[in-house]
Amino acid sequence: MKYSSKTYLLILIDFISSSIGWILFYCFRKIYIEKTEIVLTTPFYLGVAITPLLWMSIYSLQGTYINVRKNYRIVIITKSIIATLIGTMILFFTLILDDKIPNYTSLYYSFLALFSLHFLSISIPRYIFTSWQVKNIQKRRDGFKTLLIGSGDKAEQIFNEINNLILSNGNDIIGFINTNNITNNKTSLPNNLGTITNLKEIINSQKIEEVIIALESEEHHLLNYLISLLSGCGIIVKIIPDDYDLLSGSLKSTNLFDVLLFEIPLNTMPQWQKSTKRILDIIIAFFSILLLSPIYLIIAFGVKKSSFGPIFYTQERIGKNGTKFNIIKFRTMYLDSEKNGPQLSSTHDNRITPFGKFLRKTRLDEFPQFINVLKGDMSLVGPRPERQFFIDKISEREPQYLQLTSVKPGITSWGVVKFGYAENIDQMIQRMKYDLLYLKNRSLALDFKIMFYTFITIIKAKGK
């Protein structure tokens, strides 16, 4: 992940603040609990250097360092309270509980002192930092590059409302997208950047951070397509209230400084779960490669004996937000099986080697993708990655398929567990429904359930 200079500044502030909190607590312990002189010993220096790393790990799990320009004062203080409580409990039960103390009342004082001193040390500089950021945004010294989708009266109305705010809401509208050639002849909209057909190219070239959809009533049929298209771009999408009844589910209000907009929740998994999911991905993938290495050698021998060609097969796939990567699999087909162009495999596909059929039924051909997981291209659980060729074919019929590129693809998925491998576009669309359902209900609990059923499939060798 690429961090901005403001992110590094907040990380530095948090590290220094956490160190100060520990120094204050150390002095409190020496003076009021142990009633001794303050002596700077080795444990003191270790605490100053190491305990901030614990705190910052908790902050990272909360998503504090993701898009720090989006932090608000009430949000950052709330996160500070929660993180301080969690960190205090960890330090209390690992470092403080076994200390020699005059009485048990001292434990309560130690807990309260650690919580209070750390919270004050961290929250005050954070509040100042966040206030400075908010002021910069309100005074238009900083903002989020915003694209307006719409070219009629509603688009002009929302543009004028945002521009006429005394205190900016952060949306720096740099241009608009023409939709269906519906344009107000007296428009004051800036920079016609193009049409929906080149929307993704515009977002990438202009480094767009937010999109506001402002469609006319006769353009409402475009809404679902636009949301599907934008969900894989890794940006914030907002709509005006008139469009609220066109969407199912709840929307997050971003009603700031008199402009009423709703943010479309493109990702339902809480940030702490996303962070935990990535940590689990790394741990499980690493130990799977380590512990399953004998099985890798056996499979490699079987692949080599089954037919002429390499042991591994790599192919370009589309990952999160449209990024390209090479997926790694054990080869299950004869060499040059796609010399006539991209093809999906079928149950009785004569391109598959006899050993390859066994690998596919047991899902063992997917094991090398643990390497993709370690690299960050994939996750253990997520929609299966596809080639751009098939993504284009499916999205022509079902634009919702594009939503699947808003998250990391996985080694296994709800679609694979429920449906299995798809043999044609129709089956890929059927499998897509399960993956969309996963997308709307993402959680660690669901991931564990999918991994459990995948394990059962491997044991029973009943993979389709």
Phi, psi and omega in degrees: 000135180269121181263149177274170179297327179291328177294314179297325178295317179294322177299316179296318177300315181295321180295312180296317181296318179295321178295318178297319178301319180290322178298315179297319179294320179300316179295320178300315181299315183293318186279313190260334181262305182275341180053050178231176177285153178280113179240125183275091182266180179301316177302327178296311181294323177296319179296318180296325183275325190263317184301326176300330179294324176297311181300316184288335173294319178295317179299321180295319178298329178285346183083021183299327186264010176264116179052064184297338179292346179269359180288138174244160187300315181294326180291314184292325178290319178298315178298322180296320179297311182296314181296320180296319179296314180295312181296321178298317180295319179296311181294323181297314184279342180261329186243327192261325188301326183270004179294152175282120184228155180292325179200170184289339177299329179297330178296317180296318178297320180296316180298310181296321180294316180297316180297309185294313183294320178291317181299316179295319182295323185271322188285324182295307177295325177297318180296318179295315180299313181293321178298320177299318179295314181299317179298318178299320179290314182298326181267011175065023173278344177215159180183177182251121181299118190240138176250133179260121177262109184145150183220014181254204184297320182294321179296317180293322180297313182291326177297315180293321178299314181294318182290333183270000179294137176293316175251121184296148175268002176103343181279110176261093185283113184263350180173179182226162176254129178284126181246118177056027178059023176269106184226135174286123184298333181259026187297146174250012181294142181271142166052095171286104187273349179146206182235178182299330183299330178245033183299312183296321179296321179295316180300318181288315184290325181268358180055051181291137179254329181221152176231134174247123179265120180228080184268152172280163184302325180283357180252006186299337180294345180276346191299309182298321179296316181297316180296319177297318181293320184280338184295339179261016183257352178068033180234168178274134181242129180236152175230160176278156187305330182300336183268358185302318185287354180273352184243144175270151180090171182273153178242147180273124181283136173236048184283093182237132172053049170077356176259119184267110177229155177241132178271128180279121181285101182274351180218116187270348183282128178302152184300321182294328177288323177297318179294317178296321179301317180293320178298315178296322177304312183295314183296310183294319180295317181298310182288333176293316178296318182293310186281334183264008181304322175299321178293323177302317181294320179295315180297318180301318178297317180296319179296317182296323181283334187290324180192166180289139178138178181288162179285317183259153179234126178245147182208141180288129177232168180257125182256206182299134179056031174081006179290143181265144175207164179261115178281145182246129178220159167288136182293129180242355181242163174292157182299146179059041181285345180241036181291342178262013179111172181301131178219144174273148179278159179230174184300318183250041182286118182284000175280342183275132179287159177304317178292326178297325178296320177296315180299320181291320180294326182265357182066012182292339179293342182274351187303322180298347180289353170300331176293318176299324179293315179299323180288342180095003178287328186225172173239171176293319181235133179169168178303141180295136180286144180236167175280153181302326180304312182282329175299317179296319181296315183290316184294338174298324181265323182227090180302337180300337181302330181296338179296334182293340179276006178278350178231166178294138174291163185234164173293321176229164184207169176298322180295320180292319180294316185278327188242320182095197179289144179264140183257346179205177183297321180300317179290326177296324178291323177295317179294327180303325182299322177292320180290326175294322177296320176298317182301322182278350184229029184300134176196162177295323180299317179293322177300315180297322180296317179295319179296324179297312181291331175294319177299319178298319178299319179295315182295316183277349182053047180247022179292139180273000000 
